[in-house]
Amino acid sequence: MKHLLAALAVLLPLLPQNVRAEESAAPSPAARILNRDLVKIAAVQISGYDKGDARREGYEAAEQLVPYIERAGRDGAQLVVFPEYVLGRIKVPGPTTTIISTAAAAAGIYVIVGCWEVHDDATFANTALVFDRSGKIAGKYLKTHAAVDHYEGDPSWSKPPSGKSAEWFLENDPEWIMKRGETLPVFEFDFGTVGILTCYDGWFPEPFHVLSLKGAELIVWINGRGGSVEDFIMRTAMFQSHVAMVSANQAYGGGTMIGDPAAWPPRILARCPDKTESYISATIDLKKVRQIRADSRNFQQRRPDLYGELVKPIGESSPVSPVEAGKP
């Protein structure tokens, strides 16, 4: 043993410094032990491409994300979340997604990130891409509720402005003409079931409920807006839908957060400072989230027979006056 220790003392200084640093910084992806009960999540508040941005010569937003993917892997996170729009207008798959795929595989981590996915027929969608631990694009979520800024007609927000070219919409209000998602899918990760919402989707209560009822234990809410993501919406969703939550916003805004409903009341575990590029991570007690869901009085006592108004098409329902509501 004495001779072995002496030999190691001689050989260790000869190893390259970067090799020794990498080996001591974090376990390799293959050596990482999956914990489905206590799940560490990372979120990044960073700016890349914005809503109406065209691709810029010599700029690849994905390259700015790679160091954060590597950091999340070293941090022992199972998932890292980036904002809406950030990768810009891209083909999927394509050179940009290859950069993310390579980084995700090297770190052995799930990645969720937003882009404008451009199709072969020139149509496009506001898409959240899901990369698995091998770097494969394992799923997509297409934004279902269009966040538009310009309108005409009555009622408000019901019609796009007339007389505008496709180029005008692409630059100023692309969500009027984007391909909208038609489903609210959930995704099976190896640590749990995940749902995704994009920005304006989160201003409606129904998507949170639907994703939770479809089995989501964690809802990821990606954003791209100058204001701050609302913590009261996250707390409400965590309480009413029994889900953990992660939000991510671009760095010109704020409100990138990680929340856990396992405590009472549901709390925000970590939050990025507003209007600055930042990284956070926190551990969510998914075991307790599952127990809360299994024991939920709300889930057991739902009354779907009373909720029909929620699924009527626009215009078929009208508010009832207090006088009419009081009639026998």
N, C-alpha and C positions, 0 to 999 in steps of 0.2 A: 504493500500500500504506500509506503514511504517513497519508493522509487516511482510509482505511478503519479503521485502528487507532484513530484519533482519534474517529471516529464510534461505534465499539463502546464505547470508554471512556465516552462520554456516555450511550449507551443502556442499558448493563448495569445501572447503579444503579436505573434506572427499572423493571426487571422486578420482579414481586412476589417477596418473599424465599422463600415456600414453593415457588414454581415452580423457582427456581434450586436450592434444597435438594433437591427431589425428583429433578431431572435429574442432580445430581451424586452422589446417594446410590446409585443402582443403574440399570442399563439397563432399559428398558421390557421387558415380557414378550415383545413381538414381536421385540425386538432380541436376546433371549437366544439364545446359540448352544448347541445341545444337544451334550453330551459324554457318550457312552455308555461311555467307558472310566473316567474319573474322575468319580464321581457324588457330589455333595454332598447329604447328608441332614440334616434337622433333627428333633429330638424335644423334646416339651414335657411337663414334669412339672407338672400343674395339676389342681386339684380343681373339680368342678362338681357334677352330680348323682351320688348313690351308688346302691348296689345296690337298696335298698328305698325310695328317695325318691319321693314323689309330686311333681308339678309345683307350684312355688311361685309365688304371685301376685307379679307384678312382677319376676320374676327370669328372665333368658334367658341360659343358660350359653354359648350360641354367641357372644354379644357379647364374652365374656372371651377367646375364642380368636382373634378377628379380629386384634388387635395382633400376635400371634405369627405368624399367617399372613403378615401384611405384613412382619414382621421377617425371616422365612425367605425371602420373595421378594427383599428387599433384600440378603440374605446370599448370594444366588446358589444357594440350595438347590433341588433338583428335586422334593423330597417333604418334607412335614412331617407328623409322626405325633403324635396325641393319645391319651389313655388310653381304657380301657373305661368304659362307663356315662355318660360325662361330659355328654352332651347331654340325658340324662334320657329320659322317656317321651314320644315324639313320633310324629307321622304322617310318613311318608316317601313322597313329598316333602311339604313343608309349610313354614310360616314359618321354623322353625329351620334347615332345610336350605337355604333361600333365602339366609340370612345367610352360611352357609359357602360356598355356590356363588358368591355375589357376590365374596367375599374371595378365593377360589381363582382366579377368572377375572381379577380385578384384578392379582393377583400372578403369574399365569401359572404356577401350581405345583400339583402333586398334593397332596391332603390325605386322610389316613386318620384316622377318628375314630369312637369307640364311642357307642352309644345303645341304649335300649330302643325297638325299632320296634313300634308298636302298629298292629295290622291292623283292618280294618273290622268283623270279627267278634269283636273284643275280645281275640283271642289276641295274643301278643307274642313277640318274639325278641330275644336279645342279639346285636345286629348291629353289625358294623364297616362303615362306609360309605366308599366310595372315590369321591372327587371328582377329575375330570381337570382339565387346565389350563384348559379352557373353563368350568369350574364345573359340568359335567354330572355327575350321579351315574352313574358308569361301572361300578359293581359293588357287590356286598354279600357279606360273609361272615357266616354265622350260626354262633355258637358251638356246637361239636359235643359237648363234654363238660361236663355240668352240674356246677357247683361248689355242692354243697348243704351245709347246716350242721346240719340236724336230720334224724333218721331213727328208724326202729324196725324190728324184725324181725331175722331171722337169715338170711343173713349181714349184717353191719353195712353201712350205707349203701345197702342194696338197696331199701328201701321208704320212702316219705314218711310223716311222722307222720299218724295218722288223727284224724278228728274236728275238722279245721281248716277254716276257711272260705277262700274264694278271697281275701278281703281279708287274712286272716292270711298266706297264702302271698305275696301281693303285697308286704306290708310286711316279712316276715321271711325268706322263702326262695323268691323268685320263680323260681329256676332249676329247681325241681321241676316247675313247670307251664309253663315257657316252651316255645316251639317250637324244637326242637333242629335244628341243621343236619345234613344228610344227605350232604354232599359236602365235599371239601377242594379248592376251586378254586384255580387260579393266574390271575393277571391280567397282561395284556400292557401294560406302560407303554412310553412311547417310548424309555426308557433301559434297559429290561430287564424280566425276568419276576419277578413278585412274588407271594409267598404270604402269607397272614395266619393267625395263631392268636390266640385270646383266652384270657388268664389260665390257667385250669386245663388247657386244651388242651396247654399247654407242659409239663405234668408227665408226659406220655406221650411216649415216644421215637418212636412210629410216625408221628404227624402230620408231624414234621420230615422223616423219611425219605420219606414219600409226596409231600410238596410238592416236595422236591428231585428225586425221580425223575420228577415231572411237569414239571420244567424250571425251578423257582424258583431264582433266583440270589440273591435277597434275601428273607428272611422277616421280617415285621413281627409283633411279639408285644405286643399291647396288654393292659394289666392294670388292675385296680381293687381293690387289697388293701392292708391296713395294714402288712404286712411289705415286705421288699425283693425285687424280682425277682432270681432267682439267677443270678449271673454264671457259675457252674460249669455250669449248664444251657446257657447261651448258648455258652460255649466248647466244650462237648461237641458241641452241634448244629453249630457252625461246622466243627469238626474232622471229625465223622463224616459229615455231609451235604453238606459243601463249599458252604456258603451264607454270605453276609453276613447280619448280623442287626441289627435295631433293636427295642428294647423301650421301652415308655412306661407309666408308672404314675401314679396320682393322687398329689397332693402330700402326702396324709396317710401315704403309704408311701415307697417309694424304688426305686432300681434302674433308673431310666430311662437307657438305655445305647445306644451305637452300636458295633458290633463288625465286624471285618474278618478273614477267614481268610487273606488274602493273605500275611501275615507268618507266621513260625513261632516259637513256637506261635501259634495264632489269638489275637488280642488285642482288648481293649476300647479303642477310640480315645477315647471321651468318656463321662463319666458325670455325672449331676446329683447334687448333695448330697442325702442322704436327708431326707425330711420337710420339704421346702421347695419352693415354686414356682420353677421354673428352666427354662432353655432351653439346649440344646446343639446343636452341628452338627459334622459331620466329613465328610471325603471318603473314599469307599470306592473301592478299585481294582477295579472290576468286570471290567476286561480281564484282570487276573490271576486273579480268581475263575473266569472262564470258562476260562482256560487250565488251572487246577487241575482243574476238572470234566472237561475234555476228556482230560487225562492221568491221571485217577484210576485207580489200581490197584484200589481198593475197588469202583468201579463196574463194572470189567471182570470182577472175580472174585466177584461176588455169587453166592450159591447159593440161589435162590428155592425149589428143590426141598426144602430143609431147613427152610423157614420156615413150613410149613403150620399149626403150632400157633398162630401169631400171629392167624390169621383164623378160628379155631374159636369158635363161640358160647360165652358164659360157661357154665361147668358141664360142658362136654364134655371139657375137659382137666384133669388132676390131676397134681400133682407126683409124680415117680417117685423111689422110695427109692434110696439108694446101692447097696443089695444088688441090687435089680432092675436098676439101670443097669449093674451089672457082669456080669450073666448073658450067656453067649455067645448 
